[in-house]
Amino acid sequence: MRWKCGCAYDGADYAGWQTQNELESVQEVITRELSGIFKKDVRIAGSGRTDAGVHALEQVFHFDFDWSHGSQSLVDAMRSRFPPSIVPLYAEPVDAAFHARFSAVSKRYEYRIYLGDPSPFAGRYSWPVEGELDLTRMAEAVSRLPGERDFAAFAANRGVDYKSTVRNLLRAEIRQEGSYLYLTFEADGFMYKMVRSLVGTLVNVAFGRLSLIEFDVLLETAERTPMVFVAPAAGLFLKKVLY
């Protein structure tokens, strides 16, 4: 029996989603606790990686196990064992053909920027940015992002040999609520640190370090420049995986 599960997690104290050699990951914790519930080793597959310090409002994973006590019982069992930083949201039986990663059609990320007075808490779940941002200029740059194009300029180099750096950015939005600025991105796929590179570059636009004309050139040439800045991991949330 294959199970599709969703969970939210505070990634601040983890090495990311994927199991590492020495540092504890979210995947490692979930695998260990599920094996404890089932009294048998189990392997899980996630919808994709999140880097160290990145959070999730809904990460999706699947595993195979003949659990006969129902969905809510499985969620309750996970909640009784998972640490407070990882919260199971749901569990549902799915067809054996379902795959958390390969069945996904798009992913939605949210990045949070804090614009308020200095706070000891903001840095854990957002990027505190000091100085006056031109949000009108930033919104104009955001509006130019949706569409299918080569986003190679926003892929951090980690030795990944991508078959293609073309992605279809289905949605790019910006909104402000109080002291927080929220940037939402949805695409059919994201490359390594792509969202954080987009956000850092947009902030450079808002500070006037990069003109809108230069931003357009960056989109057209797909060549990374020093103006492509990787925003801190703490402000990034995997918001939803769509199937």
C-alpha positions in Angstrom: 0.0 0.0 0.0 1.4 3.4 -1.0 0.8 6.4 1.3 0.9 10.1 0.3 1.7 12.3 3.3 2.1 16.0 3.9 4.1 17.7 6.6 5.2 21.1 7.7 8.6 21.8 9.2 10.8 24.4 10.7 14.0 23.9 8.8 16.2 26.3 10.8 17.9 23.5 12.8 18.1 20.9 10.0 20.6 20.3 7.2 17.7 20.4 4.7 15.3 17.7 3.5 17.6 15.1 2.2 19.6 12.7 4.3 23.2 13.8 4.8 26.3 11.9 5.9 26.6 13.6 9.3 24.1 16.4 9.8 20.5 15.5 10.7 17.9 16.1 8.0 14.1 16.2 7.9 14.0 13.1 5.8 16.2 11.2 8.2 14.0 12.1 11.2 10.8 11.1 9.4 12.3 7.8 8.2 13.5 7.0 11.7 10.2 7.7 13.4 8.1 5.9 10.8 10.4 2.8 11.2 9.7 3.0 14.9 6.0 3.1 14.3 6.0 0.2 12.0 8.8 -1.8 13.7 10.2 -2.2 10.3 12.6 -0.2 8.1 10.8 2.1 5.7 12.0 4.3 2.9 10.4 7.6 2.0 10.6 9.7 -1.1 10.0 13.5 -1.0 8.7 15.9 -3.6 12.1 17.4 -3.8 15.0 18.9 -1.7 14.9 21.9 0.5 18.3 23.3 1.5 19.6 23.8 5.1 17.5 26.4 6.9 14.6 26.4 4.4 11.1 25.7 5.8 8.0 24.0 4.5 4.4 24.7 4.9 3.5 21.6 3.0 6.2 19.1 1.9 4.9 15.9 0.3 6.4 12.5 0.7 5.4 8.9 0.0 6.2 5.4 1.3 5.0 1.9 0.9 3.6 0.0 3.9 0.5 -2.1 4.6 -1.0 0.0 7.4 -4.5 -1.2 8.1 -5.6 1.3 10.8 -6.8 4.2 8.7 -5.5 7.6 7.7 -6.2 9.5 10.9 -4.6 6.8 13.0 -1.5 7.1 10.9 -1.4 10.8 11.3 -1.9 10.5 15.1 0.9 7.9 15.3 3.3 10.3 13.4 2.3 13.3 15.6 3.0 11.3 18.7 6.6 10.5 17.6 7.7 13.4 15.4 9.5 16.3 17.1 7.6 19.7 17.4 9.6 21.1 14.5 8.0 18.5 12.1 4.2 18.3 12.0 2.3 15.7 9.9 -0.6 17.3 8.1 -2.3 14.4 6.4 -1.9 10.8 5.1 -3.9 9.2 2.4 -3.7 6.0 0.4 -2.8 6.5 -3.3 -2.3 4.4 -6.4 1.0 2.6 -6.6 1.9 4.7 -9.6 2.0 7.9 -7.5 5.4 9.4 -6.9 5.9 12.4 -4.6 8.5 13.9 -6.9 7.7 12.6 -10.4 3.9 13.0 -10.2 4.2 16.7 -9.3 3.2 19.2 -11.9 4.4 22.4 -10.1 5.7 23.7 -6.8 4.9 26.9 -5.1 7.4 28.8 -2.9 6.9 31.8 -0.7 9.8 34.1 0.4 9.3 36.4 3.4 11.2 39.7 3.8 11.0 41.6 7.0 10.9 45.4 6.7 10.1 46.4 10.3 12.1 47.6 13.3 15.0 45.3 14.5 13.6 42.1 16.0 15.3 39.1 17.6 12.8 36.7 16.0 12.6 37.9 12.4 15.9 36.4 11.2 14.7 32.8 11.8 11.7 32.9 9.5 12.4 35.9 7.1 15.2 38.1 5.7 15.4 41.3 7.7 16.2 44.0 5.1 17.2 47.5 6.3 16.9 50.5 4.1 14.1 51.8 1.9 13.0 49.6 -0.9 11.3 50.9 -4.0 8.4 48.4 -4.0 6.9 49.9 -7.1 10.1 49.1 -9.1 10.3 45.7 -7.4 6.7 44.9 -8.4 7.4 45.9 -11.9 10.4 43.5 -12.1 8.3 40.7 -10.5 5.6 41.2 -13.2 8.2 40.5 -15.9 9.1 37.0 -14.6 6.2 34.7 -15.5 6.6 32.7 -18.6 8.8 30.0 -20.1 12.5 31.0 -20.5 16.0 30.1 -19.7 16.6 30.8 -16.0 20.3 29.8 -16.0 21.2 33.2 -14.5 19.4 32.3 -11.3 20.7 28.7 -10.9 23.6 28.6 -8.3 26.5 26.5 -9.5 26.7 23.3 -7.5 28.1 21.2 -10.2 24.7 20.2 -11.4 24.5 19.2 -15.0 21.0 20.2 -15.9 19.5 18.7 -19.1 17.9 22.1 -19.5 17.8 25.4 -17.6 14.5 26.4 -19.2 11.6 26.6 -16.7 8.0 27.7 -17.0 7.4 30.2 -14.2 3.6 30.0 -13.9 3.2 32.6 -11.2 5.2 35.5 -9.6 3.5 37.8 -7.1 4.4 40.3 -4.5 2.3 41.6 -1.6 2.9 43.5 1.7 1.2 42.8 5.0 2.3 45.0 7.8 6.1 44.7 8.2 6.3 41.6 6.0 6.8 41.5 2.2 5.7 38.2 0.6 7.1 37.0 -2.7 5.3 33.9 -4.3 6.7 31.8 -7.1 5.2 28.8 -8.8 6.9 26.9 -11.6 7.0 23.5 -13.2 10.4 23.1 -11.6 13.1 25.0 -9.8 16.9 24.8 -9.9 19.3 24.9 -7.1 18.8 28.2 -5.1 16.7 29.6 -8.0 14.1 31.2 -5.8 16.6 32.7 -3.4 18.6 34.1 -6.4 15.4 35.6 -7.8 14.6 37.3 -4.5 18.2 38.6 -4.0 18.2 40.1 -7.5 14.7 41.7 -7.0 16.0 43.3 -3.8 18.9 44.7 -5.8 16.4 46.2 -8.2 14.4 47.7 -5.3 17.6 49.3 -3.9 18.4 50.8 -7.4 21.6 48.7 -7.7 20.1 47.1 -10.9 17.9 49.0 -13.3 14.8 47.5 -14.9 16.6 47.6 -18.2 19.5 45.7 -16.8 17.1 43.2 -15.2 15.5 42.7 -18.6 18.9 42.0 -20.1 19.6 39.5 -17.4 16.4 37.7 -18.3 17.2 37.7 -22.0 20.8 36.6 -21.8 20.4 34.1 -18.9 24.0 35.0 -17.9 24.7 35.2 -14.2 26.2 38.5 -12.9 27.3 39.8 -9.5 23.9 41.4 -9.3 22.3 38.0 -8.8 22.5 37.7 -5.1 21.3 34.6 -3.1 18.9 35.6 -0.4 19.2 33.9 3.0 17.6 30.5 3.4 15.6 31.5 6.5 13.0 33.5 4.5 12.1 30.6 2.1 9.1 28.3 2.5 8.0 25.5 0.3 4.3 26.4 0.3 2.6 23.7 -1.8 3.3 20.9 -4.2 0.6 20.6 -6.9 -0.4 17.3 -8.6 
